Structure formats: structure tokens, C-alpha cells
Amino acid sequence: MDLDGARVLVTGGSRGIGAALARAYAAAGADVVVAARSEGDLRAIADEVGGHAVVVDLADPAAVEALVPGVEADFGPIDVLVNNAGVETVDMAAVIDPGDVRTATRVNLEAPMVLTRYVLPGMLERGRGHIVYLSSIAGSSGFPSMATYCATKAGVNGFVAALRMELKGSPIRTTLVAPGPVDTRMWDAIENSSSASTKRVIDRLNLLRLTPKADPDRLARRVVRATSRRTRHVRTPRRLSVNFMLGEAPQRMTEGLLVGVRLDPTDTRPDGA
């Protein structure tokens, strides 16, 4: 996909991976719109990349439903939607605040699905579009004290797997990004404010050197390259490639079983069904 002049909406674009993505897409010639709650950081990134800022709380269902129509009314059709916004949880399931469960589910899972629902009709009508989803290795492997976070990312993985098949006959493509730890303030917060149990898990993974921290700028460049090449996955660290391939095996089997089945992404149920 040619990104020169393409309009790219990046959620969670005020800091961390989102800010790196905004810079990388802008460097590829895209017109970038960043959306997040942190107005000061958000506007600074928008000014830096010559883009636009939209202040929005993705934990608010009404705000999520209004985001895509508002961006397209103000700035024009969205060519690439990057579902990057996310919140981490590092509390055991028995003690986590129920409000944190709901917020993580809304931001990490519900918002990407709803934004997809609103952006797809226009993309299908124009015959052009790409949707990126920031998941995690936690989406394919559960980690103690991260049950809620793992569940939301596993949900993203399942949603994208099914969506990819729905869009098989269309020009719209998806990229699922599944990084391990990324060198951002979010990961620093996980390491510095976790329970004793979580720290023991992190210490064990660090000891085995299985989850090195990725550089956000390098990750962002890989995501932009995947968008340009319409690649379905971006995974890191590469040393866990076998884990990723094994996790993908059931999905590949389903795709194989459905070879030749014609699908229409705009199909609806019969009236009254």
C-alpha cells in the first residue's frame, strides 16, 4: 500500500509506541491523525509530525463511536487505522479492581472492534484500506498476574483472525502486531509498580533472556513496512518464532478448511432472523 499522502489514524498516539508509530508513518509520507486522552503530549506529537490531534477517551463508548465519523468529517477518509491504544493490568484476578477490568476490556478490545466497524464500510466502498492491531505475546500465552490483559489481547487475536477471513476477497488487509516488552513508560511502570508475584515472573523471564525489550522506533518502522507490504504479522522477539508459529497453527487449519468458500464482508442476516 502506498503511504505517501495516505491518511493514518493512530490511537494512543501521544506517547510510547503510538508516538513512534506517528513519526514512522509521517516519515513515510502519510497524513497522520493521533488520538488519545493526554492533550498536551498529543498535540506535541501532532505538531512534530505535521499532523492532527483528536483528544478522546477510548474507555467512553460514545466517544469511540464518534471518533471515526468525526475524523473523516474533519480531515477526510481514513486509509489506515492503527489500533494502538491500550492499558496494562498487573493484578491477580482475585484482587483486581473490577473497574480496571472494565476499562482494560473497553480500551484494549471493545474500542478496536467498534472502530473497525465504523472504518470498514468506507474502506470497502473506496476499495482501499489497511487496519493495524497492536496485540502482544500475552495474547497467545497467559502470564500470571496479567489475566485481564492477556484476555483482552487474546480477544484481539481472535477478532483479527476472523476478520482476515471475512475480508479475504476484498482489497482491505490487516496487520497483527504481537511484541513482547517494549522499552516504554508502560513497561517501566509494570516493572516498578508490580506485586511481588509479578516481579518474580518478570525476573524468571529476564533470567532466561526470552523477552528482551524492543526499541519502539524500530518496532514502529517494522509496522509501517508491514503496512506498505500488506504483511499480516509483525512479531518480536524473533527468538520466540516457534511459539508464534505453533499458536498460529489452528488458524491456518481453519483457513485451509474454508478454501473456496465465498464470503461477502457486507453480508447481513435476513430480515426478521
C-alpha positions as CSV (number, residue, x, y, z in Angstrom):
1,M,0.0,0.0,0.0
2,D,1.4,3.4,-1.0
3,L,1.5,5.5,2.2
4,D,2.5,8.8,0.5
5,G,-0.4,11.0,1.2
6,A,-2.4,8.3,2.9
7,R,-4.4,9.4,5.9
8,V,-3.5,7.3,9.0
9,L,-5.3,7.4,12.3
10,V,-3.2,6.2,15.3
11,T,-5.0,5.7,18.6
12,G,-2.9,6.1,21.7
13,G,-0.7,8.3,19.7
14,S,0.5,10.6,22.5
15,R,3.5,8.6,23.8
16,G,5.4,5.3,23.7
17,I,4.7,3.0,20.7
18,G,1.9,5.3,19.5
19,A,4.2,8.3,19.2
20,A,6.8,6.2,17.5
21,L,4.2,5.0,15.0
22,A,3.0,8.5,14.3
23,R,6.6,9.5,13.5
24,A,7.2,6.5,11.3
25,Y,4.1,6.9,9.3
26,A,4.7,10.6,8.8
27,A,8.3,9.8,7.7
28,A,6.7,7.5,5.0
29,G,4.7,10.5,3.7
30,A,1.4,9.9,5.5
31,D,-1.0,12.5,6.8
32,V,-1.2,11.4,10.5
33,V,-4.1,11.9,12.9
34,V,-3.2,11.0,16.5
35,A,-5.9,10.3,19.1
36,A,-5.5,9.9,22.9
37,R,-6.6,11.4,26.2
38,S,-3.3,13.2,27.1
39,E,-3.9,16.5,25.3
40,G,-0.5,18.1,26.0
41,D,1.6,15.2,24.8
42,L,-0.9,14.5,22.0
43,R,-0.7,18.0,20.5
44,A,3.1,18.0,20.8
45,I,3.3,14.8,18.7
46,A,0.8,16.2,16.2
47,D,2.9,19.3,15.8
48,E,6.1,17.3,15.5
49,V,4.8,15.2,12.6
50,G,2.8,17.9,10.9
51,G,-0.5,16.1,11.7
52,H,-3.7,16.5,13.6
53,A,-4.7,15.8,17.2
54,V,-8.0,14.5,18.4
55,V,-8.5,14.3,22.2
56,V,-10.6,11.3,23.1
57,D,-11.2,8.8,25.9
58,L,-11.4,5.3,24.4
59,A,-12.9,4.0,27.6
60,D,-16.0,6.0,26.8
61,P,-18.2,4.0,24.3
62,A,-19.9,7.1,23.0
63,A,-16.5,8.8,22.2
64,V,-15.4,5.6,20.4
65,E,-18.5,5.5,18.2
66,A,-17.9,9.2,17.3
67,L,-14.2,9.0,16.6
68,V,-14.1,7.7,13.0
69,P,-17.0,9.8,11.7
70,G,-15.5,12.8,13.4
71,V,-12.0,12.3,11.9
72,E,-13.4,11.7,8.4
73,A,-15.7,14.7,8.6
74,D,-12.8,17.0,9.7
75,F,-9.8,15.6,7.8
76,G,-11.1,13.2,5.1
77,P,-11.3,9.4,4.6
78,I,-9.1,7.2,6.7
79,D,-6.8,4.9,4.7
80,V,-5.1,3.2,7.6
81,L,-6.5,2.7,11.1
82,V,-3.9,1.8,13.7
83,N,-5.5,0.4,16.9
84,N,-2.6,1.0,19.2
85,A,-4.2,2.4,22.4
86,G,-4.1,0.1,25.4
87,V,-3.9,-0.2,29.1
88,E,-2.0,-2.8,31.1
89,T,-3.2,-4.7,34.1
90,V,-0.8,-6.4,36.6
91,D,-3.1,-7.5,39.4
92,M,-4.1,-11.0,40.2
93,A,-7.6,-12.0,39.1
94,A,-8.7,-12.4,42.7
95,V,-7.9,-8.9,43.7
96,I,-8.0,-6.7,40.6
97,D,-10.4,-3.7,40.8
98,P,-13.5,-4.5,38.7
99,G,-13.3,-1.1,37.3
100,D,-9.8,-1.8,35.9
101,V,-11.2,-5.0,34.3
102,R,-13.9,-3.0,32.5
103,T,-11.5,-0.2,31.4
104,A,-9.0,-2.6,30.0
105,T,-11.7,-4.5,28.2
106,R,-13.1,-1.4,26.7
107,V,-9.9,0.2,25.6
108,N,-7.9,-2.9,24.6
109,L,-10.7,-5.0,22.9
110,E,-14.0,-3.2,22.5
111,A,-12.6,0.0,21.1
112,P,-10.6,-1.7,18.2
113,M,-13.7,-3.8,17.3
114,V,-16.0,-0.8,17.3
115,L,-13.5,1.4,15.4
116,T,-13.2,-1.3,12.8
117,R,-16.9,-1.5,12.4
118,Y,-17.0,2.3,11.6
119,V,-14.0,2.5,9.3
120,L,-14.6,-0.6,7.2
121,P,-17.7,0.4,5.2
122,G,-15.8,3.4,3.8
123,M,-12.7,1.4,3.0
124,L,-14.7,-1.2,1.2
125,E,-16.6,1.4,-0.8
126,R,-13.4,3.1,-1.8
127,G,-11.6,-0.2,-2.4
128,R,-8.6,0.8,-0.3
129,G,-7.6,0.4,3.3
130,H,-5.4,-1.3,5.9
131,I,-6.1,-1.9,9.6
132,V,-3.3,-2.5,12.2
133,Y,-3.9,-4.0,15.6
134,L,-1.4,-3.8,18.4
135,S,-1.6,-7.1,20.3
136,S,1.0,-8.8,22.4
137,I,2.7,-12.1,23.1
138,A,0.4,-12.0,26.1
139,G,-2.4,-12.6,23.6
140,S,-1.2,-16.1,22.7
141,S,0.3,-17.1,26.1
142,G,-1.1,-16.4,29.5
143,F,1.1,-14.8,32.2
144,P,0.4,-14.9,35.9
145,S,-0.9,-11.6,37.3
146,M,-1.9,-10.4,33.8
147,A,-5.0,-12.4,33.3
148,T,-7.2,-9.5,32.3
149,Y,-4.6,-8.0,29.9
150,C,-4.0,-11.4,28.4
151,A,-7.7,-12.0,27.9
152,T,-8.1,-8.7,26.0
153,K,-5.1,-9.3,23.7
154,A,-6.3,-12.9,23.1
155,G,-9.6,-11.4,22.1
156,V,-7.9,-9.0,19.6
157,N,-6.0,-12.0,18.1
158,G,-9.3,-13.9,17.6
159,F,-11.1,-10.9,16.2
160,V,-8.3,-10.2,13.6
161,A,-8.1,-13.9,12.6
162,A,-11.8,-14.0,11.8
163,L,-11.8,-10.5,10.2
164,R,-9.0,-11.5,7.9
165,M,-11.1,-14.3,6.5
166,E,-14.1,-12.1,6.2
167,L,-12.0,-9.6,4.1
168,K,-10.3,-12.3,2.0
169,G,-12.0,-11.4,-1.3
170,S,-11.7,-7.6,-0.7
171,P,-8.8,-5.2,-1.1
172,I,-8.7,-4.4,2.6
173,R,-5.9,-6.0,4.6
174,T,-4.9,-6.3,8.3
175,T,-1.6,-6.5,10.2
176,L,-1.5,-8.0,13.7
177,V,1.5,-6.8,15.8
178,A,2.5,-9.0,18.7
179,P,5.5,-7.6,20.5
180,G,7.0,-8.7,23.8
181,P,8.1,-6.0,26.2
182,V,8.8,-2.7,24.6
183,D,11.1,0.0,26.1
184,T,8.4,2.5,27.0
185,R,7.0,4.1,30.1
186,M,4.2,1.5,30.2
187,W,6.7,-1.3,30.6
188,D,8.7,0.7,33.2
189,A,5.5,1.0,35.2
190,I,4.9,-2.7,35.0
191,E,8.4,-3.4,36.3
192,N,8.4,-0.8,39.0
193,S,4.9,-1.0,40.5
194,S,4.1,-4.7,40.3
195,S,3.3,-7.1,43.1
196,A,6.0,-9.5,44.4
197,S,4.5,-12.3,42.3
198,T,4.6,-10.3,39.1
199,K,8.2,-9.3,39.8
200,R,9.1,-13.0,40.3
201,V,7.6,-13.8,36.9
202,I,9.5,-10.9,35.2
203,D,12.7,-11.9,36.9
204,R,12.4,-15.5,35.6
205,L,11.7,-14.4,32.0
206,N,14.6,-11.9,32.2
207,L,16.9,-14.6,33.5
208,L,16.0,-16.9,30.6
209,R,16.5,-13.9,28.2
210,L,13.3,-14.8,26.4
211,T,11.7,-11.4,26.4
212,P,14.2,-8.7,25.6
213,K,12.8,-5.1,25.5
214,A,12.2,-4.0,21.9
215,D,13.0,-0.5,20.7
216,P,9.7,1.4,20.0
217,D,11.1,3.2,17.0
218,R,12.4,0.0,15.4
219,L,9.1,-1.7,16.1
220,A,7.3,1.3,14.5
221,R,9.4,1.1,11.4
222,R,8.6,-2.6,11.1
223,V,4.8,-1.9,11.4
224,V,5.0,0.8,8.7
225,R,6.9,-1.6,6.4
226,A,4.3,-4.3,7.1
227,T,1.5,-1.8,6.2
228,S,3.3,-0.9,2.9
229,R,3.8,-4.6,2.0
230,R,0.4,-5.7,3.4
231,T,2.0,-8.2,5.7
232,R,-0.3,-10.0,8.1
233,H,2.0,-10.2,11.1
234,V,4.7,-8.3,12.9
235,R,6.2,-10.4,15.8
236,T,9.0,-9.8,18.2
237,P,11.3,-11.1,19.7
238,R,12.2,-13.4,16.8
239,R,13.6,-15.9,19.2
240,L,10.1,-16.9,20.0
241,S,9.2,-17.6,16.4
242,V,8.4,-21.3,17.1
243,N,5.9,-20.2,19.7
244,F,4.2,-17.9,17.3
245,M,4.0,-20.5,14.6
246,L,2.6,-23.1,16.9
247,G,0.0,-20.6,18.1
248,E,-1.0,-19.8,14.5
249,A,-1.4,-23.5,13.5
250,P,-5.2,-23.8,14.4
251,Q,-6.0,-20.6,12.5
252,R,-4.1,-21.9,9.4
253,M,-6.1,-25.1,9.7
254,T,-9.4,-23.1,9.7
255,E,-8.3,-21.1,6.7
256,G,-7.5,-24.3,4.9
257,L,-10.8,-25.8,5.6
258,L,-12.6,-22.8,4.2
259,V,-10.6,-22.5,1.0
260,G,-13.1,-21.9,-1.9
261,V,-15.9,-20.6,0.4
262,R,-17.1,-17.3,-1.0
263,L,-17.6,-14.6,1.7
264,D,-19.1,-11.1,1.4
265,P,-17.9,-8.7,4.2
266,T,-21.1,-6.7,3.9
267,D,-23.4,-9.7,4.3
268,T,-26.3,-9.2,6.7
269,R,-28.9,-11.6,8.2
270,P,-32.3,-11.9,6.5
271,D,-34.9,-9.5,7.9
272,G,-36.6,-11.0,11.0
273,A,-33.8,-13.5,11.7
